[in-house]
């Protein structure tokens, strides 16, 4: 099963309409995204909680790392650069943090508030190598922009 992004976008828009609390939005988004595709083994947000620091937010799946500095790992790279990280083989990513030994590939998207503030990153892990595509990155980036635009 692969994500039907137009339907996912409509569902999330309906579920989050009028909501501006970032944690409530993250919890709803992560639940829907996680269950939208069987490639997604761990889906969660890491929130910016201090200078150059991410902390675990709402997630689905096994335990995640509690905190990740911007200087480390795939999530840190997305937060530090503000760019999507599409990693087909986590073992080949310098400085990858193995929160789960089963993770083979990863997609991490920076998530921005409507005012341009970095809220955190959406981290999606798969136990399959090369599980994610540019289409996944583009569609999820657009959905995150729509949903979190109301957050200030």
C-alpha positions in Angstrom: 0.0 0.0 0.0 1.4 3.4 -1.0 0.1 6.7 0.2 -2.9 8.3 -1.7 -1.5 11.8 -1.1 -4.6 13.8 -2.3 -6.8 11.8 0.0 -4.3 12.2 2.9 -4.2 15.9 2.3 -8.0 16.2 2.4 -8.3 14.1 5.5 -5.7 16.0 7.4 -7.2 19.4 6.3 -10.6 18.3 7.6 -9.2 16.9 10.9 -7.0 20.0 11.6 -9.2 22.8 10.4 -9.0 25.8 12.7 -6.4 24.2 15.0 -3.3 26.3 15.8 -1.7 24.3 18.6 1.4 22.7 17.2 1.4 19.7 19.4 -2.2 18.9 18.7 -1.5 19.2 14.9 1.6 17.1 15.2 -0.2 14.3 17.0 -3.0 14.2 14.4 -0.6 14.4 11.5 1.7 11.7 12.7 -1.2 9.3 13.4 -2.7 9.7 9.9 0.7 9.7 8.1 2.0 6.6 10.0 -1.1 4.6 9.1 -1.3 5.7 5.5 1.5 3.5 4.2 3.0 0.2 5.2 6.5 1.4 4.4 6.4 3.7 7.4 7.7 1.8 10.5 8.3 4.8 12.7 6.8 8.2 12.1 7.3 11.2 14.5 8.1 14.7 15.1 11.2 16.1 16.7 10.4 19.6 18.0 12.8 22.5 18.3 13.0 23.1 22.1 16.1 25.2 22.5 19.1 26.5 20.6 20.3 23.8 18.2 18.2 21.1 20.0 15.4 18.8 18.9 13.3 16.8 21.4 10.9 14.0 20.7 7.3 15.0 20.0 4.3 13.0 19.1 5.1 9.7 17.3 3.9 6.3 16.3 6.0 3.2 16.5 8.7 2.0 18.9 10.6 4.4 21.2 12.5 7.2 19.6 15.6 9.1 20.7 14.6 11.6 23.4 16.8 14.4 22.0 18.9 15.1 18.9 21.3 18.0 18.5 21.2 19.9 15.2 24.8 18.7 14.7 24.0 15.0 14.6 22.1 12.5 12.5 19.6 12.8 9.7 17.1 14.8 11.8 19.8 17.2 12.9 20.8 17.7 9.2 17.2 18.6 8.2 16.9 21.1 11.1 20.4 22.5 10.5 20.1 23.0 6.8 16.3 23.5 6.4 16.4 20.9 3.6 14.6 17.6 3.2 16.8 14.6 3.9 16.0 11.6 1.6 18.3 8.8 2.8 18.0 5.5 0.9 20.6 3.8 3.1 21.0 5.0 6.7 24.2 3.1 7.1 25.8 5.2 4.4 24.8 8.5 6.1 27.7 10.0 8.0 26.7 10.4 11.7 23.4 8.5 11.4 21.9 8.0 14.9 20.4 4.5 15.2 17.4 5.0 17.4 16.1 1.7 16.1 18.4 -1.0 14.7 15.8 -2.1 12.1 15.8 1.3 10.2 17.2 1.0 6.7 16.0 4.2 5.1 14.7 7.6 6.3 12.9 10.6 5.1 13.1 13.8 7.2 11.3 17.0 6.4 11.8 20.4 8.1 8.4 21.7 9.4 7.8 25.5 9.4 5.3 27.7 11.2 3.4 30.2 9.1 5.8 32.9 10.2 8.8 31.0 9.0 9.9 29.7 12.4 11.3 26.1 12.4 9.0 24.1 14.5 10.9 20.8 14.1 11.2 17.9 11.7 8.9 15.1 10.6 11.0 11.9 10.7 9.7 8.8 8.8 11.8 5.6 9.1 11.4 2.4 7.1 12.9 -1.1 7.6 13.2 -1.3 3.8 16.2 0.1 2.0 15.4 2.9 -0.5 11.8 3.1 0.7 11.1 6.8 -0.1 10.8 8.8 -3.3 11.1 12.4 -4.3 7.2 12.2 -4.7 6.9 11.3 -1.0 9.1 14.2 0.0 7.3 16.7 -2.3 3.8 15.6 -1.3 4.5 15.5 2.5 6.3 18.9 2.3 3.2 20.5 0.7 0.9 18.9 3.3 3.1 20.1 6.2 3.1 23.6 4.8 -0.7 23.7 4.5 -1.3 22.3 8.0 1.3 24.3 10.0 0.8 27.6 8.1 -1.7 28.7 10.9 0.9 28.2 13.6 2.7 31.4 14.6 
